[in-house]
Every structure is written in structure tokens, then in C-alpha cells.
Amino acid sequence: MPSSTDRHVSILATGAYLPGEPLDNDALARVTGPLPDDVLEGIQVQRRHWMVDPDTGEHRISTSQMATAAARQALQRAGVEADEIDLIVVSTASPDYLLPVAGTYVQEQLGLESVAVIEVRAGCVGAVQALDIARRQLADGTYRTALVIGVEAVSPLLAPVFLGLDPQRVRMRDRLTVYTFGDGAGAVVLRAGEEGSAHEGSKQVFATASMGGKRKPGMLIVGGGTDVPLAEQQRRKRLMDIKLDIPGTATFGPRVFVRGIHDMLERSGLALADIDACVLPEGNAEYFASEYGTAGLSEEDQATLSKNIVENLTDVGATGSAAVPLALDAGWTEGRIRPGHKVLLLAIEASRYLYAGLTLTWEAPFPGK
């Protein structure tokens, strides 16, 4: 019986999909009103992509279609045909439907009649959790080739906040939410080696935890669930709504980051100086980074972290389940992540203040080589 780490698992390629043209802050100001310059500087988002038309609210693409587009690019870069995939793992908090799961629509769009499908319902941490699920399934020989996708569509929750309103009458706290989020999908293709191919140098370490069991949620998406009867939900101002505890995420969020970093370093036996690339969406955002010291990260570690963070918040916004794979794709395609690099993937999620981390050694050559 092979052990759970008997086969070496490699990332062959990544892919990304961002819907529509970039929506910059000036364009957003015209439909929802402006944010003060210091607030914009704090959240650091300058552009984002939405699946909805900000003028009409019309949906231009679906969650599963974004996921499939990212998957196709990853497969093409990896030189893998769709019918070689025997496992699909998708993470999203915004599926097309509650059932069937979004992964089955990716399966359909890729033309796969039969394939294993697993779905993680989560936000930012979900893609890292999905990667570890797939990694373990490949390492023990259950499957050989996996497609892991993180995908999110937040804009359908944002558009009703301002559609049909005078932009100057949109509340400032609602504007902050609107400016923060974007949509998109990121995909990763993984493949297992032959039995017995695993070796100590390829060890991958995973950790995840929820630190918010005694705190109110940092982010709550209301509607479409079973919290109250459907008739009562229909009487709400908006059928679905997103609520953020902005002070809570600004003060407690960095503690989650730092706890996650320390947990991963302890489990892996690495120091931050050993990490070549830390894929940490929102890691450089001013409202997080300014609190790292208070949260317990030494000045030396802060200086090291600032040099190896890989993120693309400025260009895509906060993208939930898509955040880590989108940042990973940007890091690889821009040459910030190269073969031999020790990579730490780390995501935090405000919903219940979760984190998830995974270490790996990067093997894929620069795309196109």
C-alpha cells in the first residue's frame, strides 16, 4: 500500500481569466460616487474587472464560464488535453446555482462526460484548501491529473447598491465595499509522478484554521440561505447583500495574516528568508501592512516579507476564491516566480477570520518556454 506522500505532485501551469475591460476608479466614481484619495491609497485597488455591466447590471458572463476560461488557458500552457483531467476541484462562494455545483458546469463546458468533481464553498482561503485536496488525491495515487480553480463573482452583489441612484447619495461605507472587490478566475493544472517519486526535497506543507469562532463575522453575505424563511428574505431591501465589518477586518485581519505566517513557518521548518515568493493577496495593502508590527511580526520579518510578497491587488481588487490563483498566475507569467523558488501560498478570509497556507517548490518553466 503506497503512503500518502508516495508520488511527487507538480504544478504544470496556471491560467487566469478577468471579465470585461478594466474598471478604473474614475469610471467607478461616475456610477457610485468617489472615495477620498487617502481611502483609495489605503485599499490600493486602482482597477478591477466585473462580470456585470456597471451601467445596467446585466450579466455578461457566468461564474462557471469564467472558471472554464481560466482552465482552458492553464491546460493550453501545460500542454494537457481536457480529457486527461480526472479530477476537478473548484472553490467559490458565488456559484451559478446552489446545485449542481459549479465544477460540473466546468466539466460540461470542457466536454468531459465523466470526471471526479469536488467543490469547496469558501472565499479567499478556498483555493488553497482546494489545491491541498487535489495534491493529496494525486499523491496517494487516487488520481493522476487535476484541475484546481478558484473563481468569484462579487459584482452581482455590488451593482444593486448604486444602480438607479444618484451617485452622490450612495453611502460612503457602501462605496468602500464597491471599490474593494473584483471578479475573476484562476486555474492550476497539477500532475502526479510515478509511484515512489516523492522525495524529502519536494515536501509540501499545509495548514488552515479559523480564528473567528468568538467574533462576529468580518464579512457576511446575506440572502439565499436558510437563516430565515424565504418570504421574510424577499421583504429585505435587497435579496442578497454583502456586509463588511471594516474596523474588525482592519484590526484583526493582520493578526490572522501573522498567525498564518508563523504557523506555516513552524510546520515547514522554514524562515521567511528561505521563501522566495510569498503569494499573499492584499499583503501589501496599507490597512493590513501598517498593523503587522502590532500583530506580532518582527521588523526584520516585515522587511523580508515586503521584498518577496507576490500580489496583484492594484489590478484586480479583492477577488475571493480567485485571489491566490490569480496572484500566482501573475507572479509566474511576470517572472517573479521561477523554477527552484520556494513558494508560500497564504490566504486569509474575513468571513470568520480563516487562513490557509501551502508551501511548494516551483518547477514550471516560464510560459512559452
N, C-alpha and C positions, 0 to 999 in steps of 0.2 A: 504494500500500500504506500503510494508516494506521500511525502509530507506536504503540509500546506504551503511550503515555500520551495517546492521541488523544481519548478520551472521559472526561469527568468522571464520577466514581463517587460517589454519595451514599448515606449510611445513612438509610433512611426511617424505621425504627423498631426497637425492641428488644422482647424478651419474656423472661419468666422463669417457671420452674416449680420449686417446692420441695415435695417429697413429705411428706405427713402433717402432723401438728401439730408445732410447735417442741419439741425435746427439750432441756430446760434442764439445767444442771449438777446440780441437786438430783435430777432424775429419773434422770440417768445414774449418779449416785453410788449409787442404790439397787440397780442391777444390776451395776455393775462396781467399786464402791468409790470413795471420794472422792480428790481430789487436794488437796495443800496449797494454801492460799489464795495464796501467793506464786507458785506454779507456774501457777495459773489466771490470775492477773493478768498473768503473762508471756506466755502464749499468747493471751490476750484473748478467747477464744471463750466466750460465755455460752450460746448456743443453736446448735443445728444441726438439720437435717432428715434423716431416714433413710428409705430405701425399704424397709428391713426392720423388722419389729416387734421392738423390743429385748427383749421378754419371751419370744418364741417363735422368732425368727429367720426367720419367714415373710416371703416377698417380697410386698409389697403393690402393686408396680408394676415395670415393667422399664425398662432404660436407654432403649430406643427410644421407649417411651411417654412418659417424661419429656421427651425431646427433642422429640417431636411436640407435646406440650402447650405448651412454650415457643415452638415455631414457630407454632402457631395464634395465640397471643397477639400475637406480633410481626406476623404477617400482618394480623390484625384491626386493630391500631393503625396499620399502614401503609396500610390500605385496598387491599390487594393480595389477589387471589384466588389460591388454591393453584395453579391451572392456569396462572398467569402465570410461575411459577417455572420456569426452565430449567436451573438449576444448584443442587445441594445439596452443601455441604461440611461434614462433621461431624468433630469432634475428640473422641476418647475413649480412655481406657486400660481401660475396663470395658464392652465391648460385650455385647449379649445372647449372641452367638455369635462365634467366630473368623471364620467365614464363614457366610452372606453378611454384608457389612459393615452396621453399624447404620443407615447412611444409606439403605439400600434398604428397611428396615423403616419409616423415616420416610416415604419415598416411598409405600410401600403404604398407610400409615395416612392419608396426605393424599389418597389416591385418584389418584395420578399413575401412569399406565401407562408413560410413557417420560420420563425426565429424566436429565441428567448427574449422576453421583454421584461424589464424591471423598471419601476418608476419611483423616484424619491420626491415626495411633496415637501419642498423646502424653499428657502430663499438662498442667500449668499453661500451658506455652508453646503448646500445640497450637491453642487457639482464635485466638490472634494470628496464628500461621502460617496457619491456615485462612482468616482474614479477608484476608490478603495474597494468598493463592492466588486467592480469589474476586475480589478487587479487580483483579488483573492480567487475569484472564479476561474481566472486564467492560470494562476499559479498552481492551483491544485488539479488542473487538467480537465475541469468540467467543460470548459470551452477553450477555443484557441484564439479567436479574433473578436475584439469587442469594439463597439462604437459607443462612446460616452458623450452625452450632450447636456449642456446647461442652457436653458432658454427662458426668457422672461418677456412679458408684455405688460408693462405697468401703465402705459399711456391711456388705455381704455378707462382706468380709474381716475386719471388726471383731467381729461378733457371736460367731463361734466362740471368740474369746479369753476370753469370760466366760460364755457360755451353759452352764448346768448346774453352775457353780462357785459356791462361797461367795464373794460379792463381796470379802470381806477377804483372800481368797487370790490374787486377781489381782495379778500383779506390777506394781509402780509404773510401770516403763517401758512395759508394755502398756497401762496405764490412760492414760498420756500420749498414746499413739497414738489410743486410742479417743476421748478427749476432743477431739482436734485436728480430726478430719475430719467432713465432712458430704457429703450428696448433693444433686444438683440439675442444672438445665439452664438455659442462657441462649441466646437466639437473636437474630440480627440479619438484617434484610432490607436488601439493597443493590440499587441500580439504576443502570445506566449512562445517561448523557445521549446526545445525538446526536453523530454523528461531528464532531470538531473542537471539542467543547465544553470540553475540558480547557484550563486556564489556569494560569499560574505560581502564582497565589494558592491554588490547590487542590492543590498538590503534596503527595503523601503519601510519607513516608519509612519504610522498613522495615529492620530489622536483626535478626539472630539468630546465636547462637554457643553452642557447648558449651565450658565451661571445665574440665570434669572428666575429660579424657582420661587424666590420670595420677593420678587419685584414685579411691578406691573409691566406689561409688555412695552418694549421700546417702539415696536411697530405692530399695528393691529389692522388687518383687513377684515372689514365687517360686511356681511351680506353673502347670501348663497349657502350658508351653513345651517346648522340646527340649533343655534343659540336661542332663538325664539320662533314661534310659528310663522309660516310663510306670510300669512295675512298681515301680521304685525310688521314684518320686514318690508312689505310693499307700501306701508304707510310712512316709511322713513323718507327724508328729503331726497336721498339718493339710494338706489337699490343696493349698490356696493360703494364702499368708501374706504379710504386709507387714512389711518390716524397715526401720527408720529409723536412720541414723547421726546421733543427736541432737547430740552435740558438734560433728560436722563441719558440719551444716547451720547451727548457731548461729554458728560462727566463719567459715566460708567463704561461707555464703549471702549475707551483706551485701556481700561483695566482688563477687559476681555481680550483685546489685542495682546497685551503684555503677558497675561496668564497663558494664552495660547502659544506665544513665542517661547516662554520658559518651559512649558510642558513639552513642546516638540524638541527643544534642545536637550532637555534632560533625557527624554526617551531615546533620542538618536545618538547621544554622546557627542554631539557637535557643539561648537561655539558659533556665535554669529559670524565671526571672522572666517569660519570654514564654509559659509554659504556664499555662493557666487551670485545667486539670483533669488531674491525673496519676492515671490508673486503675491502681493498684498494689496488688493484693491482698496482704495481710499486710504492707504497707509501714509500718504503724504498730505492728505487733506489737513488744513491748518487747525481745524477744530478738534482733530484727533492728535496730530503730531505735537501740538503745544502742551498736551496733557501727559505725554509719555513719561516724563520725569516724575510727576505726581503719582502716576500709576505704578512706578517701581522699576522703570528701565533706566539703567545707569547712563551717564553722559557718554561713556565710551561706546556702549552698545547703541545708543541713539546715533552717534556719529557713524558707526559701522553700518547700521541699518539704512541710514539716509543715502549711502553710496550704492547699495545693492537692491533697493526696492524696485520692482518692476510693476508698473501700473499705468493705466490709460484713462483715469477718471476724467481728465480735462476734455477728452474727445468723445466719451460715450456716456458719461454720467454713471449713477449707481444703477446697476443692471441685474441685481438679484442673482439668480442661479447662473446667469451668463457671465458674471463678473470675473471669476477666476479663469475660465477658459478663454474669454476674450483678452484678458491681460496676458495670459500665457501665449496666445497666438501672436499678439503684438510683440511680446518680448522675443519670440523665436524669429518671426519674419523681419524684425528690425535689427537682428544680430546681437541683442542684449543677452540672449540665452544661446549658448553654443555647446557642441559636443564636449563631454567631460565635465561640464558645470554641475556642481551640487546645487540642486534647486529645492527650495522650500515653498510649497503652496500653502497659503494660510488665509482663511476667510472668516469673517465674523458676521453674525446676523443679529440685527437689533430686536427681532421679534420676541425672543426670550433670552437674548444675550448668549448666543451659542458661538462656538468656534469649531473649526475643523482644519486639521493640518496634515500634510503628506510630504515626506521627503523623497527625492528621487535623483538619480544621476542621468543627466540629459544625454541622449545618444543620436537623435535625428540630425542629419546634416542640414545646412542652410537650405531652405526651399529652392528647388530647381537644380540642385547640385547632385 
